[in-house]
Amino acid sequence: MLISALTIRRVLMLGLVLVALVALADGVARHELRTATRAMTLADAAPQADRASDE
């Protein structure tokens, strides 16, 4: 019993699509983490600037 070439192509295409979706999700997660980190850094820096101007 041999596996047809069409079935192999379908499995490979499905694998490629899954890899692409995982890569896309990873990119989105990294972007969101970078954005959140930048926002936290800016939020931490703002009160220090206010304190410096009060002194």
N, CA, C, O and CB atoms as a CASP TS submission, in Angstrom:
PFRMAT TS
TARGET T0000
AUTHOR 0000-0000-0000
METHOD Language model
MODEL 1
PARENT N/A
ATOM      1  N   MET     1       0.844  -1.184   0.000  1.00  0.00           N
ATOM      2  CA  MET     1       0.000   0.000   0.000  1.00  0.00           C
ATOM      3  C   MET     1       0.889   1.248   0.000  1.00  0.00           C
ATOM      4  O   MET     1       1.552   1.542   0.995  1.00  0.00           O
ATOM      5  CB  MET     1      -0.960  -0.002   1.227  1.00  0.00           C
ATOM      6  N   LEU     2       0.898   1.950  -1.077  1.00  0.00           N
ATOM      7  CA  LEU     2       1.694   3.164  -1.198  1.00  0.00           C
ATOM      8  C   LEU     2       0.826   4.387  -0.928  1.00  0.00           C
ATOM      9  O   LEU     2      -0.382   4.387  -1.165  1.00  0.00           O
ATOM     10  CB  LEU     2       2.339   3.257  -2.593  1.00  0.00           C
ATOM     11  N   ILE     3       1.474   5.410  -0.432  1.00  0.00           N
ATOM     12  CA  ILE     3       0.771   6.675  -0.208  1.00  0.00           C
ATOM     13  C   ILE     3       0.856   7.472  -1.500  1.00  0.00           C
ATOM     14  O   ILE     3       1.931   7.607  -2.083  1.00  0.00           O
ATOM     15  CB  ILE     3       1.381   7.481   1.006  1.00  0.00           C
ATOM     16  N   SER     4      -0.261   7.990  -1.937  1.00  0.00           N
ATOM     17  CA  SER     4      -0.263   8.726  -3.200  1.00  0.00           C
ATOM     18  C   SER     4       0.483  10.048  -3.065  1.00  0.00           C
ATOM     19  O   SER     4       0.618  10.590  -1.968  1.00  0.00           O
ATOM     20  CB  SER     4      -1.699   8.978  -3.670  1.00  0.00           C
ATOM     21  N   ALA     5       0.955  10.548  -4.176  1.00  0.00           N
ATOM     22  CA  ALA     5       1.694  11.812  -4.199  1.00  0.00           C
ATOM     23  C   ALA     5       0.798  12.973  -3.772  1.00  0.00           C
ATOM     24  O   ALA     5       1.271  13.925  -3.151  1.00  0.00           O
ATOM     25  CB  ALA     5       2.270  12.074  -5.604  1.00  0.00           C
ATOM     26  N   LEU     6      -0.485  12.901  -4.099  1.00  0.00           N
ATOM     27  CA  LEU     6      -1.413  13.962  -3.712  1.00  0.00           C
ATOM     28  C   LEU     6      -1.547  14.043  -2.190  1.00  0.00           C
ATOM     29  O   LEU     6      -1.604  15.135  -1.625  1.00  0.00           O
ATOM     30  CB  LEU     6      -2.791  13.727  -4.354  1.00  0.00           C
ATOM     31  N   THR     7      -1.596  12.887  -1.534  1.00  0.00           N
ATOM     32  CA  THR     7      -1.696  12.876  -0.071  1.00  0.00           C
ATOM     33  C   THR     7      -0.439  13.456   0.561  1.00  0.00           C
ATOM     34  O   THR     7      -0.523  14.215   1.527  1.00  0.00           O
ATOM     35  CB  THR     7      -1.933  11.448   0.444  1.00  0.00           C
ATOM     36  N   ILE     8       0.710  13.110   0.032  1.00  0.00           N
ATOM     37  CA  ILE     8       1.971  13.649   0.553  1.00  0.00           C
ATOM     38  C   ILE     8       2.010  15.162   0.371  1.00  0.00           C
ATOM     39  O   ILE     8       2.429  15.886   1.274  1.00  0.00           O
ATOM     40  CB  ILE     8       3.182  12.992  -0.152  1.00  0.00           C
ATOM     41  N   ARG     9       1.578  15.639  -0.784  1.00  0.00           N
ATOM     42  CA  ARG     9       1.548  17.084  -1.024  1.00  0.00           C
ATOM     43  C   ARG     9       0.611  17.790  -0.049  1.00  0.00           C
ATOM     44  O   ARG     9       0.923  18.870   0.451  1.00  0.00           O
ATOM     45  CB  ARG     9       1.117  17.376  -2.465  1.00  0.00           C
ATOM     46  N   ARG    10      -0.533  17.174   0.215  1.00  0.00           N
ATOM     47  CA  ARG    10      -1.493  17.783   1.148  1.00  0.00           C
ATOM     48  C   ARG    10      -0.919  17.848   2.555  1.00  0.00           C
ATOM     49  O   ARG    10      -1.070  18.856   3.244  1.00  0.00           O
ATOM     50  CB  ARG    10      -2.813  16.995   1.158  1.00  0.00           C
ATOM     51  N   VAL    11      -0.264  16.783   2.981  1.00  0.00           N
ATOM     52  CA  VAL    11       0.322  16.757   4.323  1.00  0.00           C
ATOM     53  C   VAL    11       1.442  17.792   4.430  1.00  0.00           C
ATOM     54  O   VAL    11       1.542  18.497   5.435  1.00  0.00           O
ATOM     55  CB  VAL    11       0.860  15.342   4.656  1.00  0.00           C
ATOM     56  N   LEU    12       2.272  17.883   3.412  1.00  0.00           N
ATOM     57  CA  LEU    12       3.349  18.878   3.421  1.00  0.00           C
ATOM     58  C   LEU    12       2.794  20.301   3.413  1.00  0.00           C
ATOM     59  O   LEU    12       3.319  21.174   4.104  1.00  0.00           O
ATOM     60  CB  LEU    12       4.272  18.672   2.216  1.00  0.00           C
ATOM     61  N   MET    13       1.748  20.535   2.645  1.00  0.00           N
ATOM     62  CA  MET    13       1.137  21.861   2.604  1.00  0.00           C
ATOM     63  C   MET    13       0.516  22.209   3.959  1.00  0.00           C
ATOM     64  O   MET    13       0.641  23.339   4.432  1.00  0.00           O
ATOM     65  CB  MET    13       0.071  21.928   1.492  1.00  0.00           C
ATOM     66  N   LEU    14      -0.143  21.250   4.572  1.00  0.00           N
ATOM     67  CA  LEU    14      -0.725  21.476   5.893  1.00  0.00           C
ATOM     68  C   LEU    14       0.367  21.779   6.914  1.00  0.00           C
ATOM     69  O   LEU    14       0.208  22.674   7.744  1.00  0.00           O
ATOM     70  CB  LEU    14      -1.547  20.255   6.338  1.00  0.00           C
ATOM     71  N   GLY    15       1.465  21.045   6.859  1.00  0.00           N
ATOM     72  CA  GLY    15       2.585  21.301   7.764  1.00  0.00           C
ATOM     73  C   GLY    15       3.162  22.686   7.554  1.00  0.00           C
ATOM     74  O   GLY    15       3.482  23.380   8.519  1.00  0.00           O
ATOM     75  N   LEU    16       3.299  23.095   6.301  1.00  0.00           N
ATOM     76  CA  LEU    16       3.824  24.426   5.995  1.00  0.00           C
ATOM     77  C   LEU    16       2.898  25.518   6.521  1.00  0.00           C
ATOM     78  O   LEU    16       3.363  26.522   7.062  1.00  0.00           O
ATOM     79  CB  LEU    16       4.019  24.587   4.485  1.00  0.00           C
ATOM     80  N   VAL    17       1.604  25.326   6.364  1.00  0.00           N
ATOM     81  CA  VAL    17       0.636  26.305   6.868  1.00  0.00           C
ATOM     82  C   VAL    17       0.706  26.390   8.394  1.00  0.00           C
ATOM     83  O   VAL    17       0.651  27.485   8.955  1.00  0.00           O
ATOM     84  CB  VAL    17      -0.797  25.934   6.417  1.00  0.00           C
ATOM     85  N   LEU    18       0.826  25.257   9.061  1.00  0.00           N
ATOM     86  CA  LEU    18       0.923  25.268  10.522  1.00  0.00           C
ATOM     87  C   LEU    18       2.190  25.967  10.992  1.00  0.00           C
ATOM     88  O   LEU    18       2.154  26.734  11.954  1.00  0.00           O
ATOM     89  CB  LEU    18       0.885  23.843  11.065  1.00  0.00           C
ATOM     90  N   VAL    19       3.310  25.709  10.323  1.00  0.00           N
ATOM     91  CA  VAL    19       4.562  26.379  10.679  1.00  0.00           C
ATOM     92  C   VAL    19       4.432  27.887  10.473  1.00  0.00           C
ATOM     93  O   VAL    19       4.906  28.668  11.298  1.00  0.00           O
ATOM     94  CB  VAL    19       5.737  25.821   9.842  1.00  0.00           C
ATOM     95  N   ALA    20       3.798  28.296   9.387  1.00  0.00           N
ATOM     96  CA  ALA    20       3.614  29.720   9.121  1.00  0.00           C
ATOM     97  C   ALA    20       2.725  30.376  10.176  1.00  0.00           C
ATOM     98  O   ALA    20       2.987  31.501  10.602  1.00  0.00           O
ATOM     99  CB  ALA    20       3.013  29.924   7.732  1.00  0.00           C
ATOM    100  N   LEU    21       1.680  29.676  10.594  1.00  0.00           N
ATOM    101  CA  LEU    21       0.796  30.231  11.623  1.00  0.00           C
ATOM    102  C   LEU    21       1.512  30.365  12.964  1.00  0.00           C
ATOM    103  O   LEU    21       1.312  31.348  13.676  1.00  0.00           O
ATOM    104  CB  LEU    21      -0.446  29.355  11.782  1.00  0.00           C
ATOM    105  N   VAL    22       2.333  29.396  13.308  1.00  0.00           N
ATOM    106  CA  VAL    22       3.091  29.473  14.557  1.00  0.00           C
ATOM    107  C   VAL    22       4.088  30.626  14.490  1.00  0.00           C
ATOM    108  O   VAL    22       4.256  31.356  15.467  1.00  0.00           O
ATOM    109  CB  VAL    22       3.825  28.139  14.837  1.00  0.00           C
ATOM    110  N   ALA    23       4.746  30.794  13.350  1.00  0.00           N
ATOM    111  CA  ALA    23       5.690  31.899  13.193  1.00  0.00           C
ATOM    112  C   ALA    23       4.973  33.247  13.283  1.00  0.00           C
ATOM    113  O   ALA    23       5.493  34.189  13.879  1.00  0.00           O
ATOM    114  CB  ALA    23       6.433  31.783  11.852  1.00  0.00           C
ATOM    115  N   LEU    24       3.797  33.336  12.699  1.00  0.00           N
ATOM    116  CA  LEU    24       3.019  34.571  12.768  1.00  0.00           C
ATOM    117  C   LEU    24       2.601  34.860  14.206  1.00  0.00           C
ATOM    118  O   LEU    24       2.716  35.996  14.667  1.00  0.00           O
ATOM    119  CB  LEU    24       1.781  34.482  11.860  1.00  0.00           C
ATOM    120  N   ALA    25       2.122  33.857  14.909  1.00  0.00           N
ATOM    121  CA  ALA    25       1.713  34.046  16.308  1.00  0.00           C
ATOM    122  C   ALA    25       2.899  34.452  17.168  1.00  0.00           C
ATOM    123  O   ALA    25       2.756  35.283  18.065  1.00  0.00           O
ATOM    124  CB  ALA    25       1.077  32.762  16.865  1.00  0.00           C
ATOM    125  N   ASP    26       4.063  33.880  16.908  1.00  0.00           N
ATOM    126  CA  ASP    26       5.266  34.240  17.650  1.00  0.00           C
ATOM    127  C   ASP    26       5.637  35.699  17.384  1.00  0.00           C
ATOM    128  O   ASP    26       6.000  36.429  18.307  1.00  0.00           O
ATOM    129  CB  ASP    26       6.435  33.310  17.270  1.00  0.00           C
ATOM    130  N   GLY    27       5.546  36.115  16.145  1.00  0.00           N
ATOM    131  CA  GLY    27       5.849  37.503  15.809  1.00  0.00           C
ATOM    132  C   GLY    27       4.895  38.481  16.477  1.00  0.00           C
ATOM    133  O   GLY    27       5.312  39.530  16.968  1.00  0.00           O
ATOM    134  N   VAL    28       3.627  38.137  16.492  1.00  0.00           N
ATOM    135  CA  VAL    28       2.631  38.997  17.137  1.00  0.00           C
ATOM    136  C   VAL    28       2.886  39.071  18.641  1.00  0.00           C
ATOM    137  O   VAL    28       2.814  40.147  19.234  1.00  0.00           O
ATOM    138  CB  VAL    28       1.202  38.477  16.861  1.00  0.00           C
ATOM    139  N   ALA    29       3.182  37.932  19.250  1.00  0.00           N
ATOM    140  CA  ALA    29       3.446  37.914  20.690  1.00  0.00           C
ATOM    141  C   ALA    29       4.686  38.732  21.030  1.00  0.00           C
ATOM    142  O   ALA    29       4.695  39.465  22.019  1.00  0.00           O
ATOM    143  CB  ALA    29       3.616  36.472  21.186  1.00  0.00           C
ATOM    144  N   ARG    30       5.733  38.610  20.213  1.00  0.00           N
ATOM    145  CA  ARG    30       6.944  39.397  20.467  1.00  0.00           C
ATOM    146  C   ARG    30       6.674  40.894  20.319  1.00  0.00           C
ATOM    147  O   ARG    30       7.183  41.700  21.099  1.00  0.00           O
ATOM    148  CB  ARG    30       8.067  38.971  19.510  1.00  0.00           C
ATOM    149  N   HIS    31       5.878  41.263  19.327  1.00  0.00           N
ATOM    150  CA  HIS    31       5.542  42.675  19.127  1.00  0.00           C
ATOM    151  C   HIS    31       4.738  43.211  20.313  1.00  0.00           C
ATOM    152  O   HIS    31       5.009  44.307  20.804  1.00  0.00           O
ATOM    153  CB  HIS    31       4.747  42.862  17.815  1.00  0.00           C
ATOM    154  N   GLU    32       3.754  42.442  20.769  1.00  0.00           N
ATOM    155  CA  GLU    32       2.938  42.877  21.902  1.00  0.00           C
ATOM    156  C   GLU    32       3.778  42.997  23.170  1.00  0.00           C
ATOM    157  O   GLU    32       3.600  43.931  23.952  1.00  0.00           O
ATOM    158  CB  GLU    32       1.778  41.901  22.130  1.00  0.00           C
ATOM    159  N   LEU    33       4.693  42.050  23.372  1.00  0.00           N
ATOM    160  CA  LEU    33       5.560  42.104  24.548  1.00  0.00           C
ATOM    161  C   LEU    33       6.478  43.315  24.486  1.00  0.00           C
ATOM    162  O   LEU    33       6.691  43.987  25.496  1.00  0.00           O
ATOM    163  CB  LEU    33       6.390  40.819  24.667  1.00  0.00           C
ATOM    164  N   ARG    34       7.020  43.598  23.309  1.00  0.00           N
ATOM    165  CA  ARG    34       7.886  44.754  23.138  1.00  0.00           C
ATOM    166  C   ARG    34       7.108  46.047  23.390  1.00  0.00           C
ATOM    167  O   ARG    34       7.617  46.966  24.031  1.00  0.00           O
ATOM    168  CB  ARG    34       8.499  44.762  21.728  1.00  0.00           C
ATOM    169  N   THR    35       5.884  46.115  22.888  1.00  0.00           N
ATOM    170  CA  THR    35       5.049  47.298  23.088  1.00  0.00           C
ATOM    171  C   THR    35       4.711  47.487  24.564  1.00  0.00           C
ATOM    172  O   THR    35       4.764  48.602  25.082  1.00  0.00           O
ATOM    173  CB  THR    35       3.761  47.190  22.262  1.00  0.00           C
ATOM    174  N   ALA    36       4.365  46.397  25.233  1.00  0.00           N
ATOM    175  CA  ALA    36       4.028  46.487  26.652  1.00  0.00           C
ATOM    176  C   ALA    36       5.246  46.881  27.486  1.00  0.00           C
ATOM    177  O   ALA    36       5.129  47.659  28.433  1.00  0.00           O
ATOM    178  CB  ALA    36       3.459  45.154  27.149  1.00  0.00           C
ATOM    179  N   THR    37       6.402  46.348  27.136  1.00  0.00           N
ATOM    180  CA  THR    37       7.626  46.692  27.856  1.00  0.00           C
ATOM    181  C   THR    37       7.957  48.164  27.680  1.00  0.00           C
ATOM    182  O   THR    37       8.348  48.843  28.629  1.00  0.00           O
ATOM    183  CB  THR    37       8.795  45.827  27.377  1.00  0.00           C
ATOM    184  N   ARG    38       7.796  48.652  26.451  1.00  0.00           N
ATOM    185  CA  ARG    38       8.068  50.066  26.178  1.00  0.00           C
ATOM    186  C   ARG    38       7.091  50.950  26.961  1.00  0.00           C
ATOM    187  O   ARG    38       7.485  51.988  27.493  1.00  0.00           O
ATOM    188  CB  ARG    38       7.965  50.359  24.655  1.00  0.00           C
ATOM    189  N   ALA    39       5.832  50.545  27.030  1.00  0.00           N
ATOM    190  CA  ALA    39       4.837  51.330  27.759  1.00  0.00           C
ATOM    191  C   ALA    39       5.151  51.357  29.254  1.00  0.00           C
ATOM    192  O   ALA    39       4.995  52.385  29.912  1.00  0.00           O
ATOM    193  CB  ALA    39       3.430  50.760  27.525  1.00  0.00           C
ATOM    194  N   MET    40       5.595  50.220  29.777  1.00  0.00           N
ATOM    195  CA  MET    40       5.944  50.168  31.202  1.00  0.00           C
ATOM    196  C   MET    40       7.175  51.026  31.482  1.00  0.00           C
ATOM    197  O   MET    40       7.252  51.684  32.519  1.00  0.00           O
ATOM    198  CB  MET    40       6.198  48.710  31.649  1.00  0.00           C
ATOM    199  N   THR    41       8.127  51.021  30.568  1.00  0.00           N
ATOM    200  CA  THR    41       9.330  51.830  30.738  1.00  0.00           C
ATOM    201  C   THR    41       8.978  53.316  30.726  1.00  0.00           C
ATOM    202  O   THR    41       9.482  54.090  31.539  1.00  0.00           O
ATOM    203  CB  THR    41      10.358  51.513  29.634  1.00  0.00           C
ATOM    204  N   LEU    42       8.114  53.701  29.803  1.00  0.00           N
ATOM    205  CA  LEU    42       7.693  55.100  29.751  1.00  0.00           C
ATOM    206  C   LEU    42       6.897  55.491  30.984  1.00  0.00           C
ATOM    207  O   LEU    42       7.035  56.606  31.486  1.00  0.00           O
ATOM    208  CB  LEU    42       6.867  55.357  28.502  1.00  0.00           C
ATOM    209  N   ALA    43       6.064  54.577  31.476  1.00  0.00           N
ATOM    210  CA  ALA    43       5.267  54.861  32.674  1.00  0.00           C
ATOM    211  C   ALA    43       6.163  54.978  33.902  1.00  0.00           C
ATOM    212  O   ALA    43       5.883  55.777  34.796  1.00  0.00           O
ATOM    213  CB  ALA    43       4.208  53.762  32.894  1.00  0.00           C
ATOM    214  N   ASP    44       7.232  54.195  33.958  1.00  0.00           N
ATOM    215  CA  ASP    44       8.164  54.288  35.084  1.00  0.00           C
ATOM    216  C   ASP    44       8.997  55.561  35.008  1.00  0.00           C
ATOM    217  O   ASP    44       9.347  56.135  36.039  1.00  0.00           O
ATOM    218  CB  ASP    44       9.083  53.065  35.119  1.00  0.00           C
ATOM    219  N   ALA    45       9.316  56.006  33.802  1.00  0.00           N
ATOM    220  CA  ALA    45      10.172  57.177  33.639  1.00  0.00           C
ATOM    221  C   ALA    45       9.414  58.473  33.915  1.00  0.00           C
ATOM    222  O   ALA    45      10.010  59.449  34.371  1.00  0.00           O
ATOM    223  CB  ALA    45      10.755  57.207  32.233  1.00  0.00           C
ATOM    224  N   ALA    46       8.135  58.495  33.651  1.00  0.00           N
ATOM    225  CA  ALA    46       7.358  59.732  33.823  1.00  0.00           C
ATOM    226  C   ALA    46       7.323  60.217  35.270  1.00  0.00           C
ATOM    227  O   ALA    46       7.553  61.405  35.498  1.00  0.00           O
ATOM    228  CB  ALA    46       5.940  59.522  33.333  1.00  0.00           C
ATOM    229  N   PRO    47       7.050  59.369  36.258  1.00  0.00           N
ATOM    230  CA  PRO    47       7.049  59.877  37.639  1.00  0.00           C
ATOM    231  C   PRO    47       8.424  60.360  38.091  1.00  0.00           C
ATOM    232  O   PRO    47       8.503  61.283  38.902  1.00  0.00           O
ATOM    233  CB  PRO    47       6.559  58.798  38.586  1.00  0.00           C
ATOM    234  N   GLN    48       9.491  59.777  37.601  1.00  0.00           N
ATOM    235  CA  GLN    48      10.835  60.222  37.977  1.00  0.00           C
ATOM    236  C   GLN    48      11.088  61.626  37.443  1.00  0.00           C
ATOM    237  O   GLN    48      11.714  62.442  38.119  1.00  0.00           O
ATOM    238  CB  GLN    48      11.908  59.241  37.445  1.00  0.00           C
ATOM    239  N   ALA    49      10.613  61.911  36.252  1.00  0.00           N
ATOM    240  CA  ALA    49      10.778  63.265  35.701  1.00  0.00           C
ATOM    241  C   ALA    49       9.968  64.265  36.529  1.00  0.00           C
ATOM    242  O   ALA    49      10.414  65.391  36.749  1.00  0.00           O
ATOM    243  CB  ALA    49      10.336  63.312  34.205  1.00  0.00           C
ATOM    244  N   ASP    50       8.788  63.863  36.984  1.00  0.00           N
ATOM    245  CA  ASP    50       7.986  64.746  37.830  1.00  0.00           C
ATOM    246  C   ASP    50       8.687  65.013  39.160  1.00  0.00           C
ATOM    247  O   ASP    50       8.690  66.138  39.661  1.00  0.00           O
ATOM    248  CB  ASP    50       6.600  64.135  38.077  1.00  0.00           C
ATOM    249  N   ARG    51       9.274  63.966  39.717  1.00  0.00           N
ATOM    250  CA  ARG    51       9.982  64.138  41.001  1.00  0.00           C
ATOM    251  C   ARG    51      11.202  65.040  40.838  1.00  0.00           C
ATOM    252  O   ARG    51      11.507  65.838  41.725  1.00  0.00           O
ATOM    253  CB  ARG    51      10.417  62.767  41.567  1.00  0.00           C
ATOM    254  N   ALA    52      11.897  64.917  39.714  1.00  0.00           N
ATOM    255  CA  ALA    52      13.089  65.730  39.483  1.00  0.00           C
ATOM    256  C   ALA    52      12.707  67.210  39.368  1.00  0.00           C
ATOM    257  O   ALA    52      13.448  68.077  39.831  1.00  0.00           O
ATOM    258  CB  ALA    52      13.828  65.261  38.203  1.00  0.00           C
ATOM    259  N   SER    53      11.560  67.499  38.758  1.00  0.00           N
ATOM    260  CA  SER    53      11.147  68.892  38.608  1.00  0.00           C
ATOM    261  C   SER    53      10.660  69.481  39.933  1.00  0.00           C
ATOM    262  O   SER    53      10.690  70.699  40.107  1.00  0.00           O
ATOM    263  CB  SER    53      10.048  69.003  37.553  1.00  0.00           C
ATOM    264  N   ASP    54      10.212  68.637  40.872  1.00  0.00           N
ATOM    265  CA  ASP    54       9.735  69.116  42.160  1.00  0.00           C
ATOM    266  C   ASP    54      10.906  69.523  43.071  1.00  0.00           C
ATOM    267  O   ASP    54      10.747  70.363  43.956  1.00  0.00           O
ATOM    268  CB  ASP    54       8.883  68.037  42.838  1.00  0.00           C
ATOM    269  N   GLU    55      12.066  68.926  42.845  1.00  0.00           N
ATOM    270  CA  GLU    55      13.198  69.186  43.738  1.00  0.00           C
ATOM    271  C   GLU    55      13.900  70.447  43.431  1.00  0.00           C
ATOM    272  O   GLU    55      14.872  70.792  44.103  1.00  0.00           O
ATOM    273  CB  GLU    55      14.165  68.084  43.684  1.00  0.00           C
TER
END
